[in-house]
Structures are given as C-alpha cells and as structure tokens.
Amino acid sequence: MRAATTDKEFGSSKRQRIFQYVILAVAAVFILRLGWMQIIQGGAYRLKAEAQAIKQVKVEPFRGMMFDRNGRAIVQNAPGFSITITPYEFTDSAAKLLSALLDVPDSLIWDEVHRAAVFNRFNPSKISYGRDIDYAVLSFIEERRDELPGVDIIIDSKRLYAFDGNASHLLGYTREVSEWHLKNLGDSYDPGDITGQTGLEKAYEQSIRGQKGFQFIAVNNKGRRVAKFNDGKSDIEAKEGNDLYLGLDTDLQELAEKLIAPHNGGVVALDPSNGEILCYVSSPDYDLRQFSGRTSRKYLNTIDKDAKKPLFNRVSMPQYSPGSTWKPLMALAALQEGIITPTSKLYCAGGYQYGNRFARCHGGVHGSIDLNTALTVSCNAFFYQLGVKLGMDRIHYYGNAFGFGRKTNADITEESKGVMPDSAYLNRQWGKGNWTDYVVMNWAIGQGELAVTPLQMLSYIATIANEGTWNQPHAVRAMYDKTLNKMLTFSYAKNEIPIDKEHFRTVKQMLRSVVSSGTGRGIDIPGLDVAGKTGTAQALPGQKDQSWFVCFAPLNNPKIALVVTAEGGGFGATTALPIARKLLEQYLLNKWPEEIGRDSTWIQQGGVVSDSTSSNPQVPKLNGPFAPELKPKSVKRYQPSVVSASLK
C-alpha cells in the first residue's frame, strides 16, 4: 500500500513551473488570437458590425444580338450606366441633389419613385432621367454617395446599330416597360426595365431579353456596400439573350432606304424559295439610334408630330389599291376556271360597256387581243370582261387563296388584313341594295373596295414565282440558344394555291413579256430574265396616283421577289420601276449605283463597331443569297389560317 502524498510533495516547485507554463501558453494563444482579430481582421469585422441589411442588386443581362444573312452583327450592345433608386431609402435631400445633377425637377424624380414603390418599395428601380448617364454624373454620385441614400449605379446595355441604315420598322426599338406590362406580367418585369416595343425586338422579346442576375450584398446604415453576402456564393448570374440570325441582306436594305427616301411608301423583298425577308423599308422612317439609351423628348415630339407619320409601318399596315398589279391574279383565276385559254381573245373598244356605264381603257383602243397582249399593255377593258365573267364569289375565293383579306402572320408584330371584299362586306359598307355588280369591274383592275398591303403583294408575286407555292414571309431564319449552346432554325408555313402549275407557268411567261416588250421595259436587265408588272392605282380625289411595281428574277429558279410602291408616285413605270431596277442590279449583280453614296466605315469594318457581348463562341456565316437554304429542325411559329379548300 502506497504512502499518502504530503502537501509539500504536491506543491513542489516542479509542478508549479509546469502550471505556470500552461497558463502562459493559454494566455499567449488568446493574446495572439485577439491581436489577429483586432489588428489583422479588424477592418472586416468592423464593416460587418456596421452592416444593417442584406440588399439584393439586379444585374442586367445583355439583349441578344442580331446578324444579317452574311453574318454581320448589325444590332449589337454597348455597356452603359444607369441610376437606380430604392424608394424606402430615398430622401428629400437626395431628391434635391439628384434634381440639380440631372437638371430635372425633383417632382418628376419623386413621381417615378412613387410609381416604383407601388410595386416594391425595397427594390431598386431605374429612373428614366438617370438612364445612360455620362462619366461626370457617375463620378459625382460615387463621390457624394453619403448624401444620396437609396441611389445606386448599375451597368446596363444599350443598342448599337452597326450598318449604314435604319431598318427601323423591321428591327423595332426598345423602351422602358409600360405600366400595363407591370400590371399584367407579374414579377417578369420591374419599373425601369427595357422591353421590345415594335418589330423583331417585340416579336422575339422573350427569347432575346435574357435573364436577370442578382447579387446579394451587405450594406451599412448609410447604404454603402460593405461586403458580399455569403462570399458571393448565393449570387445568381445574369444570362444573355439569344442571338437572332436574319435573312436580311444589309447592302440591299441600305440601298432601298436611300432610293425610296424621297417618297412616302415601301420597299420589301424576299427569297421566294423560303420566304426569308431580304429587305424591309417603310418611308419615311426614323433613327433607331435615338431610342438607344435615353431618348430625347424633343426627338419623340418631332417624329410624333411629323405629318408624314414616320412611325407608321408602310409595308405591313397601309391599305392601298393594288391597281394593275392585281391583273395576273385575275388571269390565273380565269385560266383555272376555264373562262379563257392563253389564246382566247377579247375585244377592247377603248373601254367596256356594262349596262348603262362605259368603263374606259387607259391605253386607247387595243382591238381583239389575247391574254398575253392584255397583260403586256395592261389593257383594262380585257380585265373588265374577265371580272364580269368570273363574278364576285370567284374573285373573292381566289383573292383569299393568295392570302388577301387576312394577315400573312410574318414575325413583325404589326400587320393589317387589308380588304378582300365580298357581298357581305358591301352590304355592311354601303347597305343592302345600294351597290351593283359593276363593282367586280373595279376589282378586276385592282380598284374599288379592294385594299392590300405591300407585304401581301410580296407574298402574292413570290407565289407566282414559285408556281403556286406560298411561303410564309419571315425575318428570322435561325436563333442561337445560349442555354443549349446550339443553333436553332424555325419552320414556317407553306401552302399550295389551288391553281394548276401549268397556268402559273403561262402567267410567268406573260409577266416576262411585260418586261421584255410591255409597260415594264425599263427593268429589262440583260441576262436576268426579270418578270414583273407595273401598277398605277387611282387614289382619292385631289391625290396623285399610287405607283406600284412587283417583280421577281430570274424567271426560272427565282432568287428574289420584290415590291416597290410610292404614295402619289404616279405611273408605276415612272417611279417604282426605276427603284426596283437598281435594287435587282445590286442584289443579283452586286452593282451599287454610282450616284448613291455609302458610308465606307461600315463597309471596312464589316458592320462591327464594338466588341461582341455575345457568348456565342463563333459567329457562323449563314447562307448568302445563292447558297443552299437551312433545313428547319425545330419549332413552328406564326402559322397563318388555312386557305379555304373549296368554292361553294
């Protein structure tokens, strides 16, 4: 048995030294840790101690870019800076300071803040007066942030157009989201967000807008950022919008804009083989660049009050009389119904007597002529008789079969149906019993109640070029999906017109005669075998006639269908035809008119004026005007209504 330990042994000097060393070691650890926290990490802990809240900051995505048919980036993005305001933090003193800085009344700033607060008073919202600010304003806000609670700067994008033209009615513009959108789209948009308002920007909004990102940051009691929340691990990355690849030929578009500029009217062209829009010009137009970033109120007022209505889309919205360009349709209908053959002859006595009315022929007395001669010289008397023989119902049926009286449903968002009249329409318009069968004579030469859009006329002449195949007009041929990292192509509608192919081939040859020896001789370009039809449509009393020219080329295997129209332009051969000739020479022969200037900067740079913001690793050069078409492999969209199958 061991002896009990004495107090002297337990408290020996050796044990005392060991205990002292342990105490010193523990103290040293605490002192070192305290020093580390106070000296080395003191700043970070002090900021965290001062942090009052976690703030969500939006990261704006870049909208998808747009490329023409040759791979030129014609619609790009440029970074900009915009002011956001968080309503619950904003103060009167901050409003006064911001008012002086932006040179706008503080009441206007408060109006926007109050509207934003209705949706979310804790959410930063862009203000229109603080969009696309310059470096001086940016620097001022950063230097005096303590005096501007609730005011922040974010990076967003603005559109950049890299070509010598506008294409404004096709591409469309973006503006701040309206209150209607905010009320109906829920959480998809916030006050100050940008959305497509017209054209392709609107039609493809959901695909090209991208997805917002979010950063979560800690802020102090003065609203200053002090740290990232969770070291940024909770942040949501913004996703760029998808890129659109258009059928647009930029050179053709630029030339068309310059040629039609002196007139109110439209120029539109497409590839007959697939319906891809090659150019789309409404004149007068407006400068899309003025809608990028902050839009001047002065500019908006100028174009809004312009009597020529530059915002009005004169390709898809107006309702014009087609004039003699309608006659090929009458010829096709009469041939299909067996009313005439290509060799049948009708007599022109300088006009046509119907009942107690004599309708004159503008070309004088043509005598006994066949269909080819009637089209070549544009004899009204011949087609008056065809209209009477066909009758109202059959004229309506064949007009409807070509798509008149309804929208083409092209991907441009705004379009008129036009008017393809029938007896029900006349009863509504004039009252039952207040019209006679004389109306069909007017319709037979493209006059009267009949009304069309240039886009409908383009589909019609392209269908003749295709010998009866109607392809839905469309601007977008493909889309680069940045989520899937692959190119997607769209499938568009295609219909067959219920007319025999041989009749289309007959009328095509006759339209070639119009150009080679008739009213369209001014566009008989050697080697191109152009086929087309002039038109001069009577306008309202006191107004000059509407000038038309519709055409396609070459006659066999056509590469382009084209429509030119000018309000008050007079004879089609005088105004519309010369414009069409220059456009065909440019597209098919790569011949630019010497008298028309070009901005060489765009040509040298290939349209690229800034670094691409697209994540697309390679900008593919899609097929040019003579290359094989893309094979559609994905979704269908913009389907038109089905053509009536039979005539009762």
Buried (B, 14 or more C-beta within 10 A) or exposed (E): EEEEEEEEEEEEEEEEEEEEEEEEEEEEEEEEEEEEEEEEEEEEEEBEEBBEEEBBBBBBBBBBBBBBBBBBBBBBBBEBBBBBBBBEBBEEEBBEBBBEBBEBEBEBBBEBBEBBBEBBBEBBBBBBBBBBBEEEBBEBBEEEBEBBBBBBBBEBBBBBBBBBBBBBBBBBBBBBBEEEBBEEEEEBBBBBBBBBBBBBBBBBBEBBBBEBBEBBBBBBEEBBBBBBBEEEEEBBEBBBBBBBBBBBBBBBBBBBBBBBEEBBBBBBBBBBBBBBBBBBBBBBBBBBBBBBBBBEEEEBEEBEEEEEBBBBBBBBBBEBBBBBBBBBBBBBBBBBBEBBEBEEBBEBEBBBEBEEEEBEBBBEEBEEBBBBBBBBBBBBBBBBBBBBBBBBEBBBBBBBBBBBBBBBBBBBBBBBBBBBBBEEBBEEEEEEEEBEEBBBBBBBBBBBBBBBBBBBBBBBBBBBBBBBBBBBBBBBBBBBBBEEEEBBBBBBBEBBBBBBEEBBBBBBEBBBBBBBBBBBBBBBBEEBBBBBBBBBBBBEEEEBBBBBBBBBBBBEEBBBBBBBBBBBBBBBBBBBBBBBBBBBBBBBEEEBBEEEEBEEEBBEEBBBBEEBBBEBEEBEEBBEBEEEBBEBEBEEBBEBEEBEEEEE
